[in-house]
Amino acid sequence: MNTQQIFITNLKTFRKQKGYTQAQLAGLIDKSFNYINGIECGVSFPPPDVIDQIASVLNVKTYQLFDENGCEENIINSNKDEFIKIVSERVYQKLKEDLRIYIEQSIRSVIK
């Protein structure tokens, strides 16, 4: 993922966490809906002063908008293979434990 894609994903995530629509965020930084929409669609990229305004309104540090680990979607997209490996291992371990408990309970119910 490139810097712009990371920025866009974080922007959308932080904006939605605050409960803002694109239009609301635009109003808070004195820009138009089309301006924010253009940024989030990858058509344009904001200058540093606007990035600072966005970060301030979203109550995040500016660097967080560029952090590839800033939100779950970026983490997943930046290393899908590692994410899949970790999640599948956790699910496997949980299922293995659940299966062990089920078998143990089944045997106990037969042996009574």
Backbone as XML, in Angstrom:
<?xml version="1.0"?>
<chain id="A" units="angstrom">
  <residue number="1" name="MET">
    <atom name="N" x="0.839" y="-1.186" z="0.000"/>
    <atom name="CA" x="0.000" y="0.000" z="0.000"/>
    <atom name="C" x="0.879" y="1.243" z="0.000"/>
  </residue>
  <residue number="2" name="ASN">
    <atom name="N" x="0.471" y="2.227" z="-0.778"/>
    <atom name="CA" x="1.261" y="3.454" z="-0.804"/>
    <atom name="C" x="0.754" y="4.451" z="0.248"/>
  </residue>
  <residue number="3" name="THR">
    <atom name="N" x="1.487" y="5.523" z="0.404"/>
    <atom name="CA" x="1.191" y="6.520" z="1.441"/>
    <atom name="C" x="-0.210" y="7.100" z="1.293"/>
  </residue>
  <residue number="4" name="GLN">
    <atom name="N" x="-0.602" y="7.396" z="0.066"/>
    <atom name="CA" x="-1.933" y="7.969" z="-0.142"/>
    <atom name="C" x="-3.029" y="6.983" z="0.259"/>
  </residue>
  <residue number="5" name="GLN">
    <atom name="N" x="-2.881" y="5.725" z="-0.082"/>
    <atom name="CA" x="-3.879" y="4.724" z="0.295"/>
    <atom name="C" x="-3.963" y="4.567" z="1.807"/>
  </residue>
  <residue number="6" name="ILE">
    <atom name="N" x="-2.814" y="4.580" z="2.471"/>
    <atom name="CA" x="-2.794" y="4.498" z="3.939"/>
    <atom name="C" x="-3.519" y="5.699" z="4.533"/>
  </residue>
  <residue number="7" name="PHE">
    <atom name="N" x="-3.198" y="6.889" z="4.019"/>
    <atom name="CA" x="-3.833" y="8.119" z="4.496"/>
    <atom name="C" x="-5.353" y="8.042" z="4.308"/>
  </residue>
  <residue number="8" name="ILE">
    <atom name="N" x="-5.799" y="7.639" z="3.133"/>
    <atom name="CA" x="-7.232" y="7.581" z="2.833"/>
    <atom name="C" x="-7.942" y="6.615" z="3.780"/>
  </residue>
  <residue number="9" name="THR">
    <atom name="N" x="-7.370" y="5.443" z="3.961"/>
    <atom name="CA" x="-7.995" y="4.448" z="4.836"/>
    <atom name="C" x="-8.079" y="4.951" z="6.270"/>
  </residue>
  <residue number="10" name="ASN">
    <atom name="N" x="-6.999" y="5.549" z="6.761"/>
    <atom name="CA" x="-7.015" y="6.095" z="8.121"/>
    <atom name="C" x="-8.002" y="7.244" z="8.234"/>
  </residue>
  <residue number="11" name="LEU">
    <atom name="N" x="-8.020" y="8.126" z="7.245"/>
    <atom name="CA" x="-8.950" y="9.256" z="7.262"/>
    <atom name="C" x="-10.385" y="8.754" z="7.367"/>
  </residue>
  <residue number="12" name="LYS">
    <atom name="N" x="-10.747" y="7.822" z="6.514"/>
    <atom name="CA" x="-12.113" y="7.282" z="6.545"/>
    <atom name="C" x="-12.418" y="6.638" z="7.895"/>
  </residue>
  <residue number="13" name="THR">
    <atom name="N" x="-11.469" y="5.862" z="8.404"/>
    <atom name="CA" x="-11.679" y="5.174" z="9.679"/>
    <atom name="C" x="-11.873" y="6.162" z="10.816"/>
  </residue>
  <residue number="14" name="PHE">
    <atom name="N" x="-10.966" y="7.134" z="10.939"/>
    <atom name="CA" x="-11.065" y="8.113" z="12.027"/>
    <atom name="C" x="-12.301" y="8.988" z="11.873"/>
  </residue>
  <residue number="15" name="ARG">
    <atom name="N" x="-12.651" y="9.340" z="10.640"/>
    <atom name="CA" x="-13.851" y="10.162" z="10.396"/>
    <atom name="C" x="-15.091" y="9.402" z="10.854"/>
  </residue>
  <residue number="16" name="LYS">
    <atom name="N" x="-15.180" y="8.128" z="10.475"/>
    <atom name="CA" x="-16.347" y="7.323" z="10.847"/>
    <atom name="C" x="-16.391" y="7.064" z="12.347"/>
  </residue>
  <residue number="17" name="GLN">
    <atom name="N" x="-15.216" y="6.895" z="12.980"/>
    <atom name="CA" x="-15.179" y="6.705" z="14.434"/>
    <atom name="C" x="-15.750" y="7.916" z="15.158"/>
  </residue>
  <residue number="18" name="LYS">
    <atom name="N" x="-15.533" y="9.095" z="14.599"/>
    <atom name="CA" x="-16.077" y="10.320" z="15.190"/>
    <atom name="C" x="-17.541" y="10.521" z="14.826"/>
  </residue>
  <residue number="19" name="GLY">
    <atom name="N" x="-18.036" y="9.710" z="13.901"/>
    <atom name="CA" x="-19.435" y="9.820" z="13.490"/>
    <atom name="C" x="-19.688" y="10.924" z="12.487"/>
  </residue>
  <residue number="20" name="TYR">
    <atom name="N" x="-18.645" y="11.378" z="11.806"/>
    <atom name="CA" x="-18.780" y="12.451" z="10.825"/>
    <atom name="C" x="-19.013" y="11.898" z="9.431"/>
  </residue>
  <residue number="21" name="THR">
    <atom name="N" x="-19.897" y="12.566" z="8.700"/>
    <atom name="CA" x="-20.017" y="12.299" z="7.277"/>
    <atom name="C" x="-18.928" y="13.105" z="6.570"/>
  </residue>
  <residue number="22" name="GLN">
    <atom name="N" x="-18.744" y="12.849" z="5.303"/>
    <atom name="CA" x="-17.788" y="13.653" z="4.535"/>
    <atom name="C" x="-18.193" y="15.126" z="4.569"/>
  </residue>
  <residue number="23" name="ALA">
    <atom name="N" x="-19.484" y="15.379" z="4.446"/>
    <atom name="CA" x="-19.977" y="16.762" z="4.450"/>
    <atom name="C" x="-19.720" y="17.438" z="5.796"/>
  </residue>
  <residue number="24" name="GLN">
    <atom name="N" x="-19.923" y="16.719" z="6.883"/>
    <atom name="CA" x="-19.682" y="17.297" z="8.206"/>
    <atom name="C" x="-18.208" y="17.609" z="8.405"/>
  </residue>
  <residue number="25" name="LEU">
    <atom name="N" x="-17.332" y="16.679" z="8.030"/>
    <atom name="CA" x="-15.896" y="16.933" z="8.148"/>
    <atom name="C" x="-15.507" y="18.125" z="7.294"/>
  </residue>
  <residue number="26" name="ALA">
    <atom name="N" x="-16.032" y="18.186" z="6.087"/>
    <atom name="CA" x="-15.734" y="19.309" z="5.191"/>
    <atom name="C" x="-16.119" y="20.633" z="5.839"/>
  </residue>
  <residue number="27" name="GLY">
    <atom name="N" x="-17.294" y="20.684" z="6.437"/>
    <atom name="CA" x="-17.745" y="21.913" z="7.097"/>
    <atom name="C" x="-16.852" y="22.308" z="8.259"/>
  </residue>
  <residue number="28" name="LEU">
    <atom name="N" x="-16.371" y="21.325" z="9.004"/>
    <atom name="CA" x="-15.523" y="21.601" z="10.162"/>
    <atom name="C" x="-14.143" y="22.144" z="9.788"/>
  </residue>
  <residue number="29" name="ILE">
    <atom name="N" x="-13.694" y="21.849" z="8.559"/>
    <atom name="CA" x="-12.399" y="22.388" z="8.127"/>
    <atom name="C" x="-12.581" y="23.459" z="7.045"/>
  </residue>
  <residue number="30" name="ASP">
    <atom name="N" x="-13.829" y="23.914" z="6.887"/>
    <atom name="CA" x="-14.162" y="24.989" z="5.954"/>
    <atom name="C" x="-13.806" y="24.635" z="4.505"/>
  </residue>
  <residue number="31" name="LYS">
    <atom name="N" x="-14.153" y="23.417" z="4.127"/>
    <atom name="CA" x="-13.962" y="22.949" z="2.753"/>
    <atom name="C" x="-15.294" y="22.404" z="2.247"/>
  </residue>
  <residue number="32" name="SER">
    <atom name="N" x="-15.355" y="22.077" z="0.980"/>
    <atom name="CA" x="-16.587" y="21.548" z="0.408"/>
    <atom name="C" x="-16.631" y="20.024" z="0.537"/>
  </residue>
  <residue number="33" name="PHE">
    <atom name="N" x="-17.839" y="19.511" z="0.411"/>
    <atom name="CA" x="-18.022" y="18.059" z="0.388"/>
    <atom name="C" x="-17.172" y="17.455" z="-0.716"/>
  </residue>
  <residue number="34" name="ASN">
    <atom name="N" x="-17.184" y="18.080" z="-1.899"/>
    <atom name="CA" x="-16.427" y="17.550" z="-3.039"/>
    <atom name="C" x="-14.936" y="17.484" z="-2.743"/>
  </residue>
  <residue number="35" name="TYR">
    <atom name="N" x="-14.439" y="18.397" z="-1.933"/>
    <atom name="CA" x="-13.018" y="18.401" z="-1.575"/>
    <atom name="C" x="-12.669" y="17.137" z="-0.773"/>
  </residue>
  <residue number="36" name="ILE">
    <atom name="N" x="-13.459" y="16.870" z="0.263"/>
    <atom name="CA" x="-13.214" y="15.678" z="1.097"/>
    <atom name="C" x="-13.460" y="14.412" z="0.287"/>
  </residue>
  <residue number="37" name="ASN">
    <atom name="N" x="-14.516" y="14.414" z="-0.501"/>
    <atom name="CA" x="-14.808" y="13.258" z="-1.337"/>
    <atom name="C" x="-13.659" y="12.980" z="-2.304"/>
  </residue>
  <residue number="38" name="GLY">
    <atom name="N" x="-13.095" y="14.022" z="-2.880"/>
    <atom name="CA" x="-11.959" y="13.876" z="-3.789"/>
    <atom name="C" x="-10.746" y="13.269" z="-3.111"/>
  </residue>
  <residue number="39" name="ILE">
    <atom name="N" x="-10.532" y="13.672" z="-1.864"/>
    <atom name="CA" x="-9.413" y="13.104" z="-1.090"/>
    <atom name="C" x="-9.662" y="11.627" z="-0.833"/>
  </residue>
  <residue number="40" name="GLU">
    <atom name="N" x="-10.865" y="11.303" z="-0.344"/>
    <atom name="CA" x="-11.172" y="9.921" z="0.012"/>
    <atom name="C" x="-11.280" y="9.001" z="-1.208"/>
  </residue>
  <residue number="41" name="CYS">
    <atom name="N" x="-11.510" y="9.577" z="-2.371"/>
    <atom name="CA" x="-11.558" y="8.773" z="-3.603"/>
    <atom name="C" x="-10.193" y="8.693" z="-4.277"/>
  </residue>
  <residue number="42" name="GLY">
    <atom name="N" x="-9.200" y="9.395" z="-3.732"/>
    <atom name="CA" x="-7.860" y="9.350" z="-4.280"/>
    <atom name="C" x="-7.637" y="10.259" z="-5.475"/>
  </residue>
  <residue number="43" name="VAL">
    <atom name="N" x="-8.584" y="11.160" z="-5.719"/>
    <atom name="CA" x="-8.463" y="12.093" z="-6.842"/>
    <atom name="C" x="-7.483" y="13.208" z="-6.520"/>
  </residue>
  <residue number="44" name="SER">
    <atom name="N" x="-7.472" y="13.623" z="-5.253"/>
    <atom name="CA" x="-6.573" y="14.703" z="-4.834"/>
    <atom name="C" x="-5.949" y="14.349" z="-3.495"/>
  </residue>
  <residue number="45" name="PHE">
    <atom name="N" x="-4.958" y="15.133" z="-3.113"/>
    <atom name="CA" x="-4.283" y="14.922" z="-1.836"/>
    <atom name="C" x="-4.119" y="16.282" z="-1.169"/>
  </residue>
  <residue number="46" name="PRO">
    <atom name="N" x="-4.455" y="16.386" z="0.111"/>
    <atom name="CA" x="-4.432" y="17.690" z="0.769"/>
    <atom name="C" x="-3.018" y="18.172" z="1.097"/>
  </residue>
  <residue number="47" name="PRO">
    <atom name="N" x="-2.843" y="19.490" z="1.132"/>
    <atom name="CA" x="-1.555" y="20.044" z="1.547"/>
    <atom name="C" x="-1.377" y="19.899" z="3.064"/>
  </residue>
  <residue number="48" name="PRO">
    <atom name="N" x="-0.158" y="20.097" z="3.554"/>
    <atom name="CA" x="0.118" y="19.896" z="4.986"/>
    <atom name="C" x="-0.794" y="20.676" z="5.933"/>
  </residue>
  <residue number="49" name="ASP">
    <atom name="N" x="-1.138" y="21.918" z="5.606"/>
    <atom name="CA" x="-1.985" y="22.686" z="6.522"/>
    <atom name="C" x="-3.380" y="22.077" z="6.647"/>
  </residue>
  <residue number="50" name="VAL">
    <atom name="N" x="-3.905" y="21.537" z="5.571"/>
    <atom name="CA" x="-5.223" y="20.893" z="5.624"/>
    <atom name="C" x="-5.133" y="19.559" z="6.363"/>
  </residue>
  <residue number="51" name="ILE">
    <atom name="N" x="-4.040" y="18.852" z="6.177"/>
    <atom name="CA" x="-3.833" y="17.597" z="6.919"/>
    <atom name="C" x="-3.821" y="17.892" z="8.419"/>
  </residue>
  <residue number="52" name="ASP">
    <atom name="N" x="-3.160" y="18.956" z="8.815"/>
    <atom name="CA" x="-3.143" y="19.361" z="10.227"/>
    <atom name="C" x="-4.547" y="19.696" z="10.716"/>
  </residue>
  <residue number="53" name="GLN">
    <atom name="N" x="-5.335" y="20.380" z="9.898"/>
    <atom name="CA" x="-6.718" y="20.725" z="10.268"/>
    <atom name="C" x="-7.551" y="19.453" z="10.452"/>
  </residue>
  <residue number="54" name="ILE">
    <atom name="N" x="-7.418" y="18.550" z="9.515"/>
    <atom name="CA" x="-8.168" y="17.286" z="9.584"/>
    <atom name="C" x="-7.801" y="16.530" z="10.863"/>
  </residue>
  <residue number="55" name="ALA">
    <atom name="N" x="-6.518" y="16.419" z="11.144"/>
    <atom name="CA" x="-6.068" y="15.715" z="12.348"/>
    <atom name="C" x="-6.636" y="16.375" z="13.601"/>
  </residue>
  <residue number="56" name="SER">
    <atom name="N" x="-6.616" y="17.691" z="13.625"/>
    <atom name="CA" x="-7.130" y="18.425" z="14.776"/>
    <atom name="C" x="-8.619" y="18.155" z="14.987"/>
  </residue>
  <residue number="57" name="VAL">
    <atom name="N" x="-9.396" y="18.235" z="13.923"/>
    <atom name="CA" x="-10.844" y="18.002" z="14.006"/>
    <atom name="C" x="-11.145" y="16.565" z="14.426"/>
  </residue>
  <residue number="58" name="LEU">
    <atom name="N" x="-10.343" y="15.631" z="13.926"/>
    <atom name="CA" x="-10.564" y="14.217" z="14.261"/>
    <atom name="C" x="-9.930" y="13.830" z="15.591"/>
  </residue>
  <residue number="59" name="ASN">
    <atom name="N" x="-9.227" y="14.794" z="16.199"/>
    <atom name="CA" x="-8.587" y="14.590" z="17.496"/>
    <atom name="C" x="-7.580" y="13.442" z="17.458"/>
  </residue>
  <residue number="60" name="VAL">
    <atom name="N" x="-6.753" y="13.436" z="16.410"/>
    <atom name="CA" x="-5.672" y="12.466" z="16.285"/>
    <atom name="C" x="-4.390" y="13.233" z="15.997"/>
  </residue>
  <residue number="61" name="LYS">
    <atom name="N" x="-3.269" y="12.595" z="16.217"/>
    <atom name="CA" x="-1.984" y="13.185" z="15.852"/>
    <atom name="C" x="-1.846" y="13.074" z="14.335"/>
  </residue>
  <residue number="62" name="THR">
    <atom name="N" x="-1.208" y="14.058" z="13.736"/>
    <atom name="CA" x="-1.054" y="14.065" z="12.279"/>
    <atom name="C" x="-0.424" y="12.777" z="11.775"/>
  </residue>
  <residue number="63" name="TYR">
    <atom name="N" x="0.593" y="12.302" z="12.472"/>
    <atom name="CA" x="1.279" y="11.088" z="12.007"/>
    <atom name="C" x="0.349" y="9.881" z="11.965"/>
  </residue>
  <residue number="64" name="GLN">
    <atom name="N" x="-0.707" y="9.876" z="12.801"/>
    <atom name="CA" x="-1.623" y="8.744" z="12.823"/>
    <atom name="C" x="-2.357" y="8.574" z="11.490"/>
  </residue>
  <residue number="65" name="LEU">
    <atom name="N" x="-2.510" y="9.666" z="10.770"/>
    <atom name="CA" x="-3.161" y="9.584" z="9.464"/>
    <atom name="C" x="-2.284" y="8.863" z="8.439"/>
  </residue>
  <residue number="66" name="PHE">
    <atom name="N" x="-0.994" y="8.752" z="8.737"/>
    <atom name="CA" x="-0.054" y="8.100" z="7.821"/>
    <atom name="C" x="0.485" y="6.772" z="8.353"/>
  </residue>
  <residue number="67" name="ASP">
    <atom name="N" x="0.009" y="6.357" z="9.510"/>
    <atom name="CA" x="0.499" y="5.134" z="10.148"/>
    <atom name="C" x="-0.153" y="3.919" z="9.510"/>
  </residue>
  <residue number="68" name="GLU">
    <atom name="N" x="0.655" y="3.049" z="8.895"/>
    <atom name="CA" x="0.089" y="1.874" z="8.240"/>
    <atom name="C" x="-0.552" y="0.922" z="9.241"/>
  </residue>
  <residue number="69" name="ASN">
    <atom name="N" x="-0.256" y="1.090" z="10.512"/>
    <atom name="CA" x="-0.906" y="0.302" z="11.559"/>
    <atom name="C" x="-1.948" y="1.136" z="12.304"/>
  </residue>
  <residue number="70" name="GLY">
    <atom name="N" x="-2.352" y="2.236" z="11.685"/>
    <atom name="CA" x="-3.278" y="3.166" z="12.329"/>
    <atom name="C" x="-4.691" y="2.652" z="12.467"/>
  </residue>
  <residue number="71" name="CYS">
    <atom name="N" x="-5.058" y="1.728" z="11.613"/>
    <atom name="CA" x="-6.392" y="1.147" z="11.718"/>
    <atom name="C" x="-6.342" y="-0.298" z="11.238"/>
  </residue>
  <residue number="72" name="GLU">
    <atom name="N" x="-7.339" y="-1.038" z="11.637"/>
    <atom name="CA" x="-7.376" y="-2.476" z="11.356"/>
    <atom name="C" x="-7.317" y="-2.785" z="9.862"/>
  </residue>
  <residue number="73" name="GLU">
    <atom name="N" x="-8.027" y="-1.993" z="9.059"/>
    <atom name="CA" x="-8.044" y="-2.251" z="7.616"/>
    <atom name="C" x="-6.656" y="-2.129" z="7.004"/>
  </residue>
  <residue number="74" name="ASN">
    <atom name="N" x="-5.876" y="-1.139" z="7.441"/>
    <atom name="CA" x="-4.516" y="-0.990" z="6.928"/>
    <atom name="C" x="-3.631" y="-2.148" z="7.359"/>
  </residue>
  <residue number="75" name="ILE">
    <atom name="N" x="-3.805" y="-2.597" z="8.589"/>
    <atom name="CA" x="-3.006" y="-3.716" z="9.081"/>
    <atom name="C" x="-3.289" y="-4.953" z="8.226"/>
  </residue>
  <residue number="76" name="ILE">
    <atom name="N" x="-4.554" y="-5.183" z="7.968"/>
    <atom name="CA" x="-4.939" y="-6.343" z="7.156"/>
    <atom name="C" x="-4.375" y="-6.208" z="5.749"/>
  </residue>
  <residue number="77" name="ASN">
    <atom name="N" x="-4.549" y="-5.033" z="5.143"/>
    <atom name="CA" x="-4.109" y="-4.838" z="3.760"/>
    <atom name="C" x="-2.598" y="-4.827" z="3.601"/>
  </residue>
  <residue number="78" name="SER">
    <atom name="N" x="-1.878" y="-4.370" z="4.615"/>
    <atom name="CA" x="-0.429" y="-4.264" z="4.473"/>
    <atom name="C" x="0.259" y="-5.628" z="4.508"/>
  </residue>
  <residue number="79" name="ASN">
    <atom name="N" x="-0.346" y="-6.581" z="5.183"/>
    <atom name="CA" x="0.279" y="-7.897" z="5.244"/>
    <atom name="C" x="-0.796" y="-8.972" z="5.393"/>
  </residue>
  <residue number="80" name="LYS">
    <atom name="N" x="-1.520" y="-9.199" z="4.323"/>
    <atom name="CA" x="-2.637" y="-10.143" z="4.355"/>
    <atom name="C" x="-2.204" y="-11.548" z="4.743"/>
  </residue>
  <residue number="81" name="ASP">
    <atom name="N" x="-1.084" y="-12.002" z="4.205"/>
    <atom name="CA" x="-0.639" y="-13.363" z="4.505"/>
    <atom name="C" x="-0.371" y="-13.553" z="5.992"/>
  </residue>
  <residue number="82" name="GLU">
    <atom name="N" x="0.288" y="-12.594" z="6.614"/>
    <atom name="CA" x="0.574" y="-12.681" z="8.052"/>
    <atom name="C" x="-0.720" y="-12.614" z="8.853"/>
  </residue>
  <residue number="83" name="PHE">
    <atom name="N" x="-1.628" y="-11.738" z="8.455"/>
    <atom name="CA" x="-2.914" y="-11.613" z="9.131"/>
    <atom name="C" x="-3.682" y="-12.935" z="9.068"/>
  </residue>
  <residue number="84" name="ILE">
    <atom name="N" x="-3.737" y="-13.525" z="7.880"/>
    <atom name="CA" x="-4.443" y="-14.798" z="7.696"/>
    <atom name="C" x="-3.822" y="-15.883" z="8.567"/>
  </residue>
  <residue number="85" name="LYS">
    <atom name="N" x="-2.503" y="-15.924" z="8.602"/>
    <atom name="CA" x="-1.808" y="-16.925" z="9.409"/>
    <atom name="C" x="-2.145" y="-16.771" z="10.892"/>
  </residue>
  <residue number="86" name="ILE">
    <atom name="N" x="-2.105" y="-15.551" z="11.402"/>
    <atom name="CA" x="-2.379" y="-15.294" z="12.818"/>
    <atom name="C" x="-3.820" y="-15.635" z="13.165"/>
  </residue>
  <residue number="87" name="VAL">
    <atom name="N" x="-4.759" y="-15.163" z="12.359"/>
    <atom name="CA" x="-6.171" y="-15.403" z="12.647"/>
    <atom name="C" x="-6.502" y="-16.884" z="12.547"/>
  </residue>
  <residue number="88" name="SER">
    <atom name="N" x="-6.000" y="-17.554" z="11.510"/>
    <atom name="CA" x="-6.308" y="-18.978" z="11.371"/>
    <atom name="C" x="-5.714" y="-19.789" z="12.525"/>
  </residue>
  <residue number="89" name="GLU">
    <atom name="N" x="-4.535" y="-19.414" z="12.997"/>
    <atom name="CA" x="-3.933" y="-20.117" z="14.136"/>
    <atom name="C" x="-4.767" y="-19.912" z="15.403"/>
  </residue>
  <residue number="90" name="ARG">
    <atom name="N" x="-5.259" y="-18.700" z="15.618"/>
    <atom name="CA" x="-6.103" y="-18.442" z="16.798"/>
    <atom name="C" x="-7.404" y="-19.233" z="16.724"/>
  </residue>
  <residue number="91" name="VAL">
    <atom name="N" x="-8.020" y="-19.249" z="15.554"/>
    <atom name="CA" x="-9.262" y="-19.998" z="15.381"/>
    <atom name="C" x="-9.006" y="-21.487" z="15.586"/>
  </residue>
  <residue number="92" name="TYR">
    <atom name="N" x="-7.924" y="-21.987" z="15.012"/>
    <atom name="CA" x="-7.568" y="-23.401" z="15.168"/>
    <atom name="C" x="-7.388" y="-23.764" z="16.643"/>
  </residue>
  <residue number="93" name="GLN">
    <atom name="N" x="-6.651" y="-22.945" z="17.383"/>
    <atom name="CA" x="-6.413" y="-23.222" z="18.803"/>
    <atom name="C" x="-7.724" y="-23.228" z="19.587"/>
  </residue>
  <residue number="94" name="LYS">
    <atom name="N" x="-8.608" y="-22.281" z="19.275"/>
    <atom name="CA" x="-9.894" y="-22.202" z="19.967"/>
    <atom name="C" x="-10.746" y="-23.427" z="19.643"/>
  </residue>
  <residue number="95" name="LEU">
    <atom name="N" x="-10.794" y="-23.804" z="18.369"/>
    <atom name="CA" x="-11.571" y="-24.976" z="17.977"/>
    <atom name="C" x="-11.007" y="-26.250" z="18.591"/>
  </residue>
  <residue number="96" name="LYS">
    <atom name="N" x="-9.696" y="-26.348" z="18.625"/>
    <atom name="CA" x="-9.040" y="-27.514" z="19.209"/>
    <atom name="C" x="-9.424" y="-27.642" z="20.688"/>
  </residue>
  <residue number="97" name="GLU">
    <atom name="N" x="-9.405" y="-26.552" z="21.413"/>
    <atom name="CA" x="-9.766" y="-26.583" z="22.835"/>
    <atom name="C" x="-11.246" y="-26.910" z="23.001"/>
  </residue>
  <residue number="98" name="ASP">
    <atom name="N" x="-12.108" y="-26.296" z="22.185"/>
    <atom name="CA" x="-13.541" y="-26.575" z="22.258"/>
    <atom name="C" x="-13.826" y="-28.048" z="21.957"/>
  </residue>
  <residue number="99" name="LEU">
    <atom name="N" x="-13.136" y="-28.602" z="20.981"/>
    <atom name="CA" x="-13.314" y="-30.007" z="20.618"/>
    <atom name="C" x="-12.859" y="-30.924" z="21.755"/>
  </residue>
  <residue number="100" name="ARG">
    <atom name="N" x="-11.729" y="-30.584" z="22.375"/>
    <atom name="CA" x="-11.236" y="-31.369" z="23.507"/>
    <atom name="C" x="-12.267" y="-31.389" z="24.635"/>
  </residue>
  <residue number="101" name="ILE">
    <atom name="N" x="-12.834" y="-30.240" z="24.947"/>
    <atom name="CA" x="-13.841" y="-30.142" z="26.015"/>
    <atom name="C" x="-15.080" y="-30.953" z="25.658"/>
  </residue>
  <residue number="102" name="TYR">
    <atom name="N" x="-15.510" y="-30.851" z="24.416"/>
    <atom name="CA" x="-16.688" y="-31.601" z="23.960"/>
    <atom name="C" x="-16.464" y="-33.110" z="24.082"/>
  </residue>
  <residue number="103" name="ILE">
    <atom name="N" x="-15.314" y="-33.573" z="23.639"/>
    <atom name="CA" x="-15.000" y="-35.006" z="23.717"/>
    <atom name="C" x="-14.952" y="-35.456" z="25.166"/>
  </residue>
  <residue number="104" name="GLU">
    <atom name="N" x="-14.308" y="-34.649" z="26.019"/>
    <atom name="CA" x="-14.215" y="-34.986" z="27.434"/>
    <atom name="C" x="-15.608" y="-35.088" z="28.057"/>
  </residue>
  <residue number="105" name="GLN">
    <atom name="N" x="-16.471" y="-34.132" z="27.761"/>
    <atom name="CA" x="-17.836" y="-34.161" z="28.312"/>
    <atom name="C" x="-18.627" y="-35.347" z="27.792"/>
  </residue>
  <residue number="106" name="SER">
    <atom name="N" x="-18.431" y="-35.677" z="26.526"/>
    <atom name="CA" x="-19.134" y="-36.828" z="25.932"/>
    <atom name="C" x="-18.701" y="-38.125" z="26.609"/>
  </residue>
  <residue number="107" name="ILE">
    <atom name="N" x="-17.420" y="-38.267" z="26.833"/>
    <atom name="CA" x="-16.914" y="-39.474" z="27.511"/>
    <atom name="C" x="-17.439" y="-39.544" z="28.927"/>
  </residue>
  <residue number="108" name="ARG">
    <atom name="N" x="-17.454" y="-38.431" z="29.637"/>
    <atom name="CA" x="-17.959" y="-38.409" z="31.026"/>
    <atom name="C" x="-19.435" y="-38.812" z="31.063"/>
  </residue>
  <residue number="109" name="SER">
    <atom name="N" x="-20.212" y="-38.364" z="30.074"/>
    <atom name="CA" x="-21.638" y="-38.675" z="30.089"/>
    <atom name="C" x="-21.883" y="-40.176" z="29.830"/>
  </residue>
  <residue number="110" name="VAL">
    <atom name="N" x="-20.994" y="-40.806" z="29.118"/>
    <atom name="CA" x="-21.125" y="-42.236" z="28.843"/>
    <atom name="C" x="-20.667" y="-43.076" z="30.037"/>
  </residue>
  <residue number="111" name="ILE">
    <atom name="N" x="-19.628" y="-42.640" z="30.713"/>
    <atom name="CA" x="-19.011" y="-43.397" z="31.812"/>
    <atom name="C" x="-19.800" y="-43.278" z="33.119"/>
  </residue>
  <residue number="112" name="LYS">
    <atom name="N" x="-20.489" y="-42.279" z="33.361"/>
    <atom name="CA" x="-21.218" y="-42.040" z="34.621"/>
    <atom name="C" x="-21.261" y="-43.239" z="35.442"/>
  </residue>
</chain>
